[in-house]
Amino acid sequence: MIIIKLQLLHKFAIKHADTRKSLATWVKITEMASWNMKQDVLTSFPNAKIVANNRARFEIVHNKYRLIAEIYYGQNRVDVRFIGTHAEYDKIDPSTI
């Protein structure tokens, strides 16, 4: 998969050093994946949650942080829509961000 807004993750990892390993793992797995349906995401990331509008929520650093990505199934693209703390996540609507 091609990750759109990868720079957002790099900036976040600089600000939150404890996310570096988890984000690097997420990027590696995502780039190697080929997701054509929602179940493919869950195969790669069993703890992910599928939300509305082709978005998925991923737990980063054991759910201390959350990442929302919009997945363009069959187009080989993933758009990072949000990365933040659990508290910041609680203030957004993951289906519309």
Kinemage of the C-alpha trace (Angstrom):
@kinemage 1
@onewidth
@group {chain A} dominant
@subgroup {mainchain}
@vectorlist {calphas} color= white
{ca met a 1} P 0.000 0.000 0.000
{ca ile a 2} L 1.098 3.560 -0.623
{ca ile a 3} L 0.803 5.659 2.529
{ca ile a 4} L -0.427 9.206 1.943
{ca lys a 5} L 0.714 11.802 4.520
{ca leu a 6} L 3.567 9.642 5.750
{ca gln a 7} L 5.302 12.862 6.807
{ca leu a 8} L 2.565 13.350 9.437
{ca leu a 9} L 3.689 10.128 11.111
{ca his a 10} L 7.353 11.154 10.992
{ca lys a 11} L 6.573 14.502 12.651
{ca phe a 12} L 4.465 12.780 15.298
{ca ala a 13} L 7.257 10.294 16.041
{ca ile a 14} L 9.693 13.152 16.574
{ca lys a 15} L 7.315 14.801 19.046
{ca his a 16} L 6.370 11.505 20.746
{ca ala a 17} L 9.523 9.376 20.789
{ca asp a 18} L 7.727 6.438 22.398
{ca thr a 19} L 5.741 5.931 19.172
{ca arg a 20} L 8.734 5.424 16.876
{ca lys a 21} L 8.905 1.642 17.066
{ca ser a 22} L 5.131 1.129 16.816
{ca leu a 23} L 4.774 3.560 13.921
{ca ala a 24} L 7.722 2.001 12.081
{ca thr a 25} L 6.058 -1.401 12.455
{ca trp a 26} L 2.697 -0.020 11.272
{ca val a 27} L 4.352 1.577 8.225
{ca lys a 28} L 6.290 -1.585 7.345
{ca ile a 29} L 3.247 -3.863 7.592
{ca thr a 30} L 1.011 -1.391 5.744
{ca glu a 31} L 3.464 -0.812 2.902
{ca met a 32} L 3.799 -4.565 2.357
{ca ala a 33} L 0.023 -5.145 2.499
{ca ser a 34} L -2.509 -5.288 -0.291
{ca trp a 35} L -5.912 -4.599 1.214
{ca asn a 36} L -8.886 -5.273 -1.012
{ca met a 37} L -11.513 -5.562 1.721
{ca lys a 38} L -11.972 -4.782 5.396
{ca gln a 39} L -11.036 -8.284 6.518
{ca asp a 40} L -7.596 -7.829 4.938
{ca val a 41} L -6.919 -4.948 7.347
{ca leu a 42} L -7.944 -7.088 10.304
{ca thr a 43} L -5.711 -9.899 9.101
{ca ser a 44} L -2.732 -7.516 9.172
{ca phe a 45} L -3.813 -5.771 12.383
{ca pro a 46} L -6.162 -7.937 14.500
{ca asn a 47} L -6.625 -5.140 17.084
{ca ala a 48} L -7.692 -2.574 14.483
{ca lys a 49} L -11.272 -1.404 14.406
{ca ile a 50} L -13.073 -0.735 11.156
{ca val a 51} L -15.103 2.484 11.297
{ca ala a 52} L -17.448 4.150 8.789
{ca asn a 53} L -16.377 5.660 5.475
{ca asn a 54} L -13.616 3.141 4.771
{ca arg a 55} L -11.611 4.196 7.786
{ca ala a 56} L -9.781 2.046 10.299
{ca arg a 57} L -8.516 2.847 13.782
{ca phe a 58} L -5.160 1.433 14.791
{ca glu a 59} L -3.751 1.209 18.305
{ca ile a 60} L -0.272 2.670 18.665
{ca val a 61} L 1.864 1.932 21.765
{ca his a 62} L -0.751 -0.387 23.273
{ca asn a 63} L -3.606 2.085 22.674
{ca lys a 64} L -1.863 5.078 24.262
{ca tyr a 65} L -2.150 6.673 20.813
{ca arg a 66} L -4.545 6.123 17.954
{ca leu a 67} L -4.135 6.367 14.226
{ca ile a 68} L -7.036 6.768 11.811
{ca ala a 69} L -6.488 5.921 8.163
{ca glu a 70} L -8.850 6.061 5.220
{ca ile a 71} L -8.334 2.996 3.077
{ca tyr a 72} L -8.869 3.026 -0.659
{ca tyr a 73} L -9.539 -0.683 -1.125
{ca gly a 74} L -8.271 -2.067 -4.399
{ca gln a 75} L -6.400 1.165 -5.189
{ca asn a 76} L -3.365 0.333 -3.053
{ca arg a 77} L -3.579 3.589 -1.047
{ca val a 78} L -3.939 4.465 2.618
{ca asp a 79} L -4.481 8.075 3.698
{ca val a 80} L -3.421 8.910 7.257
{ca arg a 81} L -6.250 11.089 8.565
{ca phe a 82} L -5.328 11.394 12.250
{ca ile a 83} L -2.633 10.461 14.739
{ca gly a 84} L -2.920 11.538 18.344
{ca thr a 85} L -3.298 10.640 21.962
{ca his a 86} L -6.249 8.679 23.227
{ca ala a 87} L -7.638 11.905 24.778
{ca glu a 88} L -7.287 13.767 21.453
{ca tyr a 89} L -9.003 10.893 19.677
{ca asp a 90} L -11.978 11.180 22.026
{ca lys a 91} L -12.567 14.724 20.686
{ca ile a 92} L -12.877 13.753 17.019
{ca asp a 93} L -15.261 11.761 14.853
{ca pro a 94} L -13.136 9.047 13.239
{ca ser a 95} L -15.661 8.531 10.454
{ca thr a 96} L -15.392 12.112 9.186
{ca ile a 97} L -11.893 13.283 10.005
